[in-house]
Structure formats: structure tokens, C-alpha cells
Amino acid sequence: MKVVMAGQGAFGQKHLDAMKNIDGIEVVSLAGGRAETTKAVAEKYAIPHWTTDLAESLKIPGVEAVLLATPTQMHADQAVMCLDAGKHVMVEIPMADSLEDAERIVDAQKRSGLVAMAGHTRRFNPSHQWIHNKIKAGEIKVQQMDVQTYFFRRTNMNAMGQARSWTDHLLWHHACHTVDLFQYQTGEIASVARGVQGPMHPELGIAMDMSIQMKVPGGAICTLSLSFNNDGPLGTFFRYICDNGTYIARYDDLFTGKEEPIDVSKVDVSMNGIELQDREFFAAIRERREPNASVAQALEAMRTLDRIEQSLL
């Protein structure tokens, strides 16, 4: 399967690393934002074609699918462009930074009938898959998810410590992971969704701290704290407080509430959530089915984020 990778930054390279482990996938073009870094990444991964114009990549003969790991503000227009060009598309989280744009992507997917998937990696991390399987089997039920998403980004830097050409967002990007996961794990849509935000950054124009509360009709609650001001352990840490045990998920790893490691190595074919996410995308294309975390499924998270944005104080 001939694939285009759009985005030469930190997450684009994570996907390129992941695709090296998936049989039958050939990355034929890299579409990036800056010529010099795009060229360098294309050479690093031996990608035969690179460009700063995604439309150029879409014209390469035989291209079937596109992975978008470009700036958030470009996601909706690029996803629609790919679908309208007859290409399956996976758009990194968040698929858009507004409900209206997310709905545009879903409409384009319906018109095309193609596979369109959002990059909700948490659904695929072995740690969260283990929890999901236990919930489905009726062995545990979530009472509360307590989540911390903490970074130290007082300047506009990416995950590799490089200057970003766009501005990140605590709500529409980082909270999107947890909002989707909470609704996915409980199997319900939040009936309560609200938040408060801290002071705006004078230059970036975004809130650097945020607190979100959610509740589903079945009674489970979620408490989410987010910060770009945290000078300490970085990343997102999930505590599942259940009726039968407490579990702590740190990306692909899982522990009990007493910090005892849980073996999740047999949950799936890889311990890399991004690789598993990519495998699902390509499998859905080959099997002509809706993927887990399709844009239609992910739209529910976008609707909840929209409600939270309207509540922010």
C-alpha cells in the first residue's frame, strides 16, 4: 500500500518509525512544512519524494492513503482534501480544533465512503486496551478516572524541543485524548462536561492551565487537570478507580494502584500504541470496514469538547 506521510515533526516521525514495523506499507512521499527539515527527514527515512505541497503528494500514482500529522489548524482542510481526492486518511488528534470543522470531515467521509480515522492513540495503548477488555468482560467498572496531563511549555516548542510553527491547545488537543477515552471506556456520552481555565499566556494567547470535570449517566466521573506550566514529571497519567481494583496507566505501561506492574505484553501484537493505531487504519482499509476511532466515532468527543469550551470561565 502506497502511503503519504504529511508532517515532518515529532509525531510524523513517530508514525514513520511505527510504519517500519508494518508489512506491506510503503511511504512514497513526505509532505512537510519547512523545506530543509522535510528534506532531512525524507533522507533519514529513505522516502523517495518530499514536498511542502500536500496536493503534489496526492498526485503520485498509486497512492491510497495519507497520514496527517500536520499542525492542528490544518487538519480539517487537509483531511477533506485527501478524501475528496479519493484517498483514505488518518488525521492525528485532534481531527479539528472546532466542532464545525470536525463535522466537515465526517461529512466528507460520508460522501466518499473511504476510511477516515482520528488518531485517538489511547484506545490502542496496551494499558488502556487491558482496561477496556476487563470492562467488556464485566470484571471491572470505572467509578472515576483521575487524569493529569502535564507539560512544561512556556515557549512554543514541540515534543522534540524544537520551535513550533503553530500553537498547541490544552482543550482541543490534550483534553481530547481524555474526553474520548472516558466516553470510550464507560460506553457513554458525558451528561456533565464543564471546565475552568487559568490565565492566558500574553504571547501565545492560550490558557496554560485547565481543569475539567465530566460525568456520564451511569454515574462514573472524570477529573482532568492540564498544564503547560508544570516543571516536573511530564506526560499524561491515568488513574482508573474501579469497583474492583485501581489501575494506573502511563502510556503503554500499566500498574496497580500500589505501583505493581501489570504484564500487558500479550494484549496486542505490539507494545507501541502508535504502531497499533496505524495497524488498525491499514487493516480497516484492506478489510473495507469502519476503523476503531473512525472520525464518526471521534465526533462525540468533539461535541463534548465544544460543550466544555462554552462552559470555560
ZALUMMAR-421257 format. One record per residue (C-alpha): residue in three letters; x, y, z. Coordinates in pm, whole numbers, plus 32768, in hexadecimal, padded with zeros to 4 digits. Example, Ala and Ser with C-alpha at 12.3 -4.5 7.8 and 13.67 -1.06 7.14 Angstrom:
REM residues 2
ALA84CE7E3E830C
SER85577F9682CA
This chain:
REM residues 313
MET800080008000
LYS8094814C7F95
VAL8077825180A8
VAL80B983C580CC
MET8135844A821A
ALA80D385B68250
GLY8197865D8368
GLN830C864483A6
GLY8304869F8518
ALA831485CF8656
PHE81D3850E861E
GLY820984E084AB
GLN834E843184FE
LYS82A383588605
HIS81B982DD84F3
LEU82DC82A48404
ASP838881D3850F
ALA8247810F8548
MET820980CB83D8
LYS8360802A83B6
ASN82D07F0B8485
ILE81997ED883AF
ASP81B37DEE8284
GLY813A7E638132
ILE814E7FD98176
GLU822280B98096
VAL8246822B80EB
VAL827482C77F93
SER826684377FEF
LEU829D85218114
ALA81DD866A810F
GLY8269875B820F
GLY825B88C2827C
ARG83C48935825C
ALA849488CF8131
GLU85DD889481E5
THR855287BF82FF
THR846887028214
LYS858D86AC8133
ALA865C863B825E
VAL8549855982E6
ALA850584C7818C
GLU8675846E816F
LYS867C83DD82D0
TYR855E82EF827F
ALA85C082B18111
ILE847A8342808E
PRO84A383737F16
HIS83D584B27EF2
TRP83A685E37FCE
THR82EC872A7FA4
THR8254884B8066
ASP811188297F9A
LEU802B870B8005
ALA7F66872A7EBF
GLU80A286C87E05
SER80C285897ED4
LEU7F58852A7E93
LYS7F9C85237D1B
ILE80A684137D36
PRO802682DE7C7E
GLY7FA681C77D5D
VAL7F87828A7EA1
GLU7E6C81F57F6F
ALA7E8A828F80C7
VAL7F0783C18181
LEU7F6E83F082EC
LEU7F4A85578362
ALA802E85C6847D
THR802D87338419
PRO7FD5886484EF
THR7E7B8846858B
GLN7DF6897784D3
MET7E3488C58386
HIS7D90877A83DC
ALA7C2D87B78364
ASP7C8388528212
GLN7D8C874C81CA
ALA7CB186268235
VAL7B97869D8153
MET7C8E86D38037
CYS7D1385708059
LEU7BB784D68062
ASP7B4385A57F3A
ALA7C7A852C7E7F
GLY7C1183C47EBD
LYS7D0F83757FCE
HIS7CD282C88119
VAL7D4783A88235
MET7DB18395839D
VAL7DBF84EA8442
GLU7E8285108581
ILE7DD6858086BE
PRO7D1E866686C5
MET7C79863A8575
ALA7C1787AB858B
ASP7C1988C88684
SER7AA589118665
LEU796788438655
GLU790988E28509
ASP7A4D88728463
ALA7A2F871484F8
GLU78D386F98460
ARG7963875F830D
ILE7A528637831B
VAL793B85448377
ASP786685C98258
ALA7989859B8166
GLN79BA843481DF
LYS784A83E881A6
ARG785984788046
SER798E83B17FED
GLY79468268809D
LEU7ABA825480E9
VAL7B6581FF8231
ALA7B9B83338308
MET7C2B83048462
ALA7C8E83ED857D
GLY7DD383B58639
HIS7D448356878C
THR7E78829487F9
ARG7DF682568959
ARG7CF9815D88CD
PHE7E2180908852
ASN7F2480AA8968
PRO7F407F4689FC
SER7F047FD98B57
HIS7DB3806E8AFB
GLN7D597F418A23
TRP7D8D7E628B56
ILE7C9B7F3B8C1B
HIS7BA17F3F8AFB
ASN7BA97DC38ADF
LYS7B677DA28C56
ILE7A417E928C3C
LYS79B07DD78B11
ALA79D27C8E8BCF
GLY79107D218CF4
GLU7A367CF68DE1
ILE7A5E7E668E3D
LYS79917FA28E27
VAL7A2580FF8E28
GLN79B981D88F4C
GLN7AA982F78F08
MET7BBF834C8E16
ASP7CBA843E8EAB
VAL7DA084C38D9B
GLN7EC985AF8D9B
THR7F52863C8C54
TYR808787058CA9
PHE818F87AE8BD1
PHE828A88C68BFC
ARG825289978AC3
ARG82648B078B13
THR82EF8B3B89B6
ASN82678AAE8871
MET832A89658860
ASN82D1880987E6
ALA830F86B7888A
MET847386B38800
GLY84C688088894
GLN84B888B48742
ALA840689FB86F3
ARG82A289CA867D
SER82088A828556
TRP80AF8A6C85FA
THR80158A8A8753
ASP7FA98959881C
HIS7E6A895888EC
LEU7E1C88B18A39
LEU7CA9887F89F1
TRP7C948829887F
HIS7DD087578877
HIS7E3586C989C7
ALA7CDF86B48A6E
CYS7C5D860E8931
HIS7D1C84CF898E
THR7C7584B18AE0
VAL7B1A85218A75
ASP7B1284158968
LEU7BA9830A8A4B
PHE7AB8834D8B6A
GLN798B832A8A85
TYR7A2681FB89D6
GLN7A7481428B1A
THR792181898BB9
GLY786081558A76
GLU779A82918ABD
ILE779183FE8A56
ALA77D784FA8B69
SER7697858F8BF6
VAL7768868C8CB9
ALA789687328C14
ARG792988768C95
GLY7A76891F8CD2
VAL7B358A458D5A
GLN7C758AD98CCE
GLY7D958BA18D5C
PRO7E318CE38CDB
MET7E758D108B69
HIS7FDF8D138AF4
PRO802D8E7B8A88
GLU80D68E0F8944
LEU80448CBA88EB
GLY7EDE8D238935
ILE7E7E8BD789D5
ALA7E2F8B6A8B37
MET7F5A8ABE8BD6
ASP7E8E8A078CE1
MET7D3A89608CD5
SER7C5788858DAA
ILE7B3D87B28D18
GLN7A2586E88DB8
MET794985E88D0B
LYS783B84F28D73
VAL777F83EA8CAB
PRO7616837F8CED
GLY768D82388D87
GLY773582FD8E9E
ALA78A882E88E49
ILE796584308E63
CYS7AA884B68DCF
THR7B8D85BD8E62
LEU7C8F86468D6F
SER7DA5873E8DC2
LEU7E7987D28CAA
SER7FA388BE8CAF
PHE80B5894B8BD5
ASN815189E18D12
ASN81B5889E8DBF
ASP832A88868E0B
GLY833687188E6B
PRO82E085C08DE1
LEU824F85F78C85
GLY813F853F8BC9
THR7FE384B98C0C
PHE7F9883CF8D2C
PHE7E4A831E8D54
ARG7DC782938E9C
TYR7C9C81AC8E71
ILE7BE181898FBA
CYS7AFD805E8F83
ASP7A0A7F8C904C
ASN7B0A7E71903D
GLY7C657F069051
THR7D2580439004
TYR7E07805D8ED5
ILE7F04815D8E5E
ALA7F4D817C8CE9
ARG8081822E8C6C
TYR807182228AF2
ASP80AC80B28A95
ASP80FB803F8BF9
LEU80057FDE8D0B
PHE80247FBF8E86
THR7F3F7F728FA9
GLY7EE680899099
LYS8008800D916F
GLU80FC803D904C
GLU81187EC99003
PRO815C7E938E8D
ILE80567DDA8DBF
ASP80CE7D118C93
VAL801A7D978B60
SER81107D078A63
LYS80107C0889E6
VAL7EF57D0189B6
ASP7F4C7D458849
VAL80587D068744
SER812A7E2E87B4
MET81707EFA88EC
ASN816D803D881F
GLY801B80EB8824
ILE806781BC86F0
GLU80C98088862A
LEU7F867FDC8698
GLN7EBF810E8630
ASP7F63810A84D9
ARG7F287F9384B6
GLU7DB57FCA84F5
PHE7DA780D583E6
PHE7E487FFB82DD
ALA7D807EC78345
ALA7C397F8A8324
ILE7C9C7FF481C2
ARG7CF07E8E815B
GLU7BB97DFE8200
ARG7AD67F178183
ARG7A447F5D82D9
GLU7A1F807983D2
PRO7B53809784AF
ASN7B5580B88626
ALA7B6F8232865E
SER7AD082898511
VAL7A8A83FC84E6
ALA791883B0851A
GLN7963830D866A
ALA7A56842486CB
LEU794E852C8682
GLU78AF84E487D5
ALA79ED85598883
MET79EE869587AF
ARG788786DE8816
THR78E586B98984
LEU7A1787988956
ASP7936889F88BA
ARG7854889489EB
ILE798088B58AD2
GLU7A0589DF8A0B
GLN78B58A8E8A33
SER78C58A588BAC
LEU7A288AD78BE2
LEU7A548BEF8CDC
